[in-house]
Amino acid sequence: MTAATALPDFAERAATLRGLGWTKRQAEWLALVCLHSGVFTRRQYADRYGVCRQRADQVARALIEAGVAREARFPDRRAYRPTGVCHVHARSLYRALGIENNRHRKPGSPEVTMRRLLSLDYVLEHQDLHWLPTEPEKLAYFRRLGIPVTTLPQRVYRGSRTDRSTHRYFALKLPIAGNGTTTTFVYTDTADRHRPQSDRIRSWMAAHAALWEALRDRGGAVHIVAVTRTDGAAAANAAILETWRGPPAKAVSLSEGDQRLLGDVERANTTGDLSLLDRYGGWIEAGKRALRLQQRAKDARASAKYIDAYSTHVAERLAPDVLAV
């Protein structure tokens, strides 16, 4: 990106909130929450700044009284009593940060709220990483690395009143950090009871596999972090991630003749002009050779691994009963 269009870094964003009258600590915390989750617990604040729970509660109440936050309450599974999660929603804060339409402003379901809390928990522990908190920052990062936009996880949303469609990249808004050499992808395990754990993480992998392959093809490294609330869930995810770790597929070398054959087969299929394949003994023989070449490439991909490294993070601040999810 050019200097004229460069996105502000975290310090610059926090400074804009100080311009609204917030203290340095308040501005830093609000910027962290708005960019990465939209929600936080009092314990997350207390642990971040080394203060007591009472002080964290005072901060939360002050934000609520100022009209920039509200309590997002969900029933506790054991006693059916409300458990408070603070949701920062004020448009003025998000507008000042340059993310006025960020979906963190909107309340989420228990599962979405937990996903956001888990994301924030990991970011708080690893603020030294170069985080890419917004969709434009993620897109700019991968473009700089020469990654085709077609490999990025995306969803298409169509308007209810118009024929216009909107592409949203990285729709789950999970944290990604990158320094140009190693890219870290954070997966959050919300313990959704409606889908098996292995299905959830493998579905997430499937959406990112093409991107990870493109990064590794360009000499980059892929690091995956599974964030959970319990040691058991962390171990289960680690067992799956271990099966994904290893060297990428070896490139299948093709001779100039093989490449020409595959190109001619593709053109013949597209145009219907089978005479292009006469030099190979006709379309049947050319088709057989093309299938053999394609099978070689498929066999090489089948033995490939997806990632270079992985780790787990147990968000002990988020006990399993914080939310009823």
N, C-alpha and C positions, 0 to 999 in steps of 0.2 A: 504494500500500500504506500502511496505517496505521503509526504509529511502533511499535506493539506487534508488528507482523508484519514490519517492515522487515528485509531481509537484511543481514548485516554487510558492510562494505566490505573491501577487501583488507588495509588496515592492521590492522583489527580481527581479521581471520582470522590474519594473521601473528602478532599478539600472543598469540592462544590457543596457538600452538605454542611461543612463548617460555615460556608457563606450564608446558609439559611439560619444560622444561630446555634447550631449544635456544638457541643464541646468536641475536642479532638477524639476522646474515647467514644462518645456517642456517635459521632460521624463515622468512625472506623467500623463500629459494630453494625450500624444501620446499613452501611455500604456492603459489608460482608453478607448480611442476611438478605438484602434485596437482590444482590447479584446471584447468590448461590442457592437460595431456598425459599425466601419469603416468610419462613417460620423459624422459631427457635424455642428452646426450653430454658427455664431459668437456670438449670444446672449447667447447660452449655455456656451460658454467659458467666456464671460463677467460676467455672473451671478455666475459662479463657483468661479471665482477669485476676484470678486468685482472690476472689471476695467470697463472703459468706452468702448463704442462700437468702437471708433476709435482705441483704443489699441488692442481690439480683432481683428479688421481688419488688423492691422499691423502684428499680430501673424499669421493670416491665410495667408497673402501675403508672409511672410517669409517662411512658410512651402511650399508654392507653388513654390517660387523661388529656394528653396533647392531641389526641384524635388521629394519630398516625398508625396505631396498632389496635388490635382487639384480641380477646380471648377466643381461641378456636377449641371448643370443648368436645370431647368424645368420652363415652362412658367407659369406666374402668371395668374390665371383665370380671374381676373378683367381687367387688362390692357395689358395682353399678353407681359409683360416685364419679363426678366429673373430674377429669385430669386436665389441667390448663396447658395449652400450647399457645404461644404468642404469635399472632399473624400480623406482619407489617404490611399494610395495604395502601397507605396514603399515596395518591397520585403524584403529589408534589415531590416526594422523595424519588420516585422512579423517574419522573420527568427530569429532575436535576441530574440524575445519573445517566441520562440519555437512553433510558429503557422504559419509556412511559407505558408501552403496550405489553410489557413482559407479563406472562401468565402467572408469575409469582404473586401478583397483586390479587388474583382471584382465589377464593377459598377452594380447597381440594377435598376429595374424599379421604377417608382414613388411610387408604393405601397410598394415595398420592402424597398426603401430608407426611407419612412415615418415610417415603422415598426422599422427600426434600430434607427431612431432618437428618437422615443417614448421610446424605450428600454433604450437608453443612458440617456434620461431625468430622468427616474425613478431611475436608478443607481446613477446618480449624487446627487440625493436628499437623497439617503439611502446607502451611502458608508460604514456605520457601519455594514451592513449585510455581511454574509459570502457568497460571490457570487461564482458561479461555471460557469465561462465564457466559458469554452471549453467543447467539447463533452467528452474527456477523464476524465475531472474533474467531470462531471455529472455522467458518468458511474461508476467511482470509489466511489462516494458518495453513490449511491444507492446500489452498491455491499456491501459496509460496513454495510448498514442497512439490508442486507439479502433480497433485492428485486430481484425477478427473472427478468432476462433481457427480457423475453418474455412479460412482462407487460409494458415495456417502449415504448413510441411512436416511430415508426420507419418507414423508407421508404427504399425500395430496388431499387437501380439503376443498370441497366444492361449496360455494355459497348457496344458501337456501332460496335466495331470490334472484340470483343471476347465474349465468353460465360460467362465470369466472372461477378459476381454481387457484389455490395457493399451495406452493410447495413449502413444507416445513422440514428442515434438516435437524437431525438429532432431537426428535420430538419429545423424548423423555426428559430432556434437559439434564442429563447426568453429567457430572464433572469430567472434563478432559483437560489435561495439562500437557504442554509440549515445549521442548527446547530446540526443536529442529532435528535432533538426533534420536531421542527417546520420547515416545508419546504414551502418556498414561491415561487409561480409560477406567473409570470407576463404575462398577456395577453394584447396585444396592439390592439386597435381598430383604424384601418387606414381609416375608413369611405369609404370602397370600395363600389362604387355605383352599382356594378354588383351583389352583394349578400345582402340580408336583414341582418340587424345587428344581429338579434336573430339567424339566421342560422349560421353566422360566429362564434359566441361564443359557440354555442351548438356543432358545428363540432369540435372545439378545445377541448371542454369538453369530447366529445366521445373518442378522441384520448388519453386522459389522465385518464379516469375513472378507468381503471384497476390498474394503478399506484397509484392513490389516495387511492383506496380501500386497496391495499397492504400496503401502509404506515400506514393507520389507523388501519389495522389488527394487526400491530406490535406496536401499542401504540403511533404512531406519530400523529402530527396535520398538517393539510393542510390549508394554507392561500393563497387566490387568490387575486391578484391585477389587476384591469382593468385600463389601462392607455388610456386616450382619450385626445382630444383637446378641447372639449367643456363641459360645465356643463350638457347640455341636454343629450349628449351621455353617460356621466358618470352616470347620473340618470337611464337611460334606462338599462345599463349594471348592475347597482346595483339591479334593480328590478328582473332581471333574477338570479343573484347570490344569492339573498335572498332565492329563492326557492330551491337552492342547499344546503343551510346551515342547519346543524342539526346533530343529532347523526347517526352513521353508522348503518347498518342493524344488528339486533341481530342474533347471531349465532344460527342456527337451530341444536338443539341437536338430535343426532341419536343414537339409541341403537346399541349394537354390532350386534344384529340380522339384523337391518335395513342396517347397513354398509355392512354386509356380503351379504345381498340380492342385494344391488346395485352393489357390486363387481362381484357377480355371473352373474347378468344380463349383465353387460358389457363384461365379458369373453364369455358368450354364444353368444352375438352379434358379437364378434370378431372372435371366433373360429367356430361358427355354431353348437356347441355341446349343444343341448337343454336339454340333460339329466342332466346338471348342475342345472336345475330348477325344477327337479322332486320333491325335498324336499319341494317346495313352492306350490305344487299343479299343476305343469305344467307351460308352458311358458306364457299362457294367464293370469293366476292368478298372476304370478310373475311380468308380465308386468304391470298389473293394480296397484299393490302395488308400483312398482318403479315409475310409473307416479304420484301417490299421494305424494310420498316423494319428487319428483322433483318439484311438484307444490308448496309444502310447502316452499321449498327453494326459489322458484321464487317469491312467495308472500312476503317473508321477504325482498328480494332485492328490490321489487317494492316500498316499503315504505322507503327505505334507502335514506339518504342524502349523497352528495358527499364530502362536505368540512366542515371545522370547523369554518372558519372565512373568511371575505373578506373585501376589501377596494377599493377605487378608487383614481386615481391620474389624475388631469387635467394638462396637459403640456401646461401651459399658454405661455411658450416661443415659442411654435410651433403654431402660429396662423393658423386657418383653411386654409388660402391661401398660406402657405409656399410652398406647392407642389400642383400641379394640379392632385390630385388623387381622 
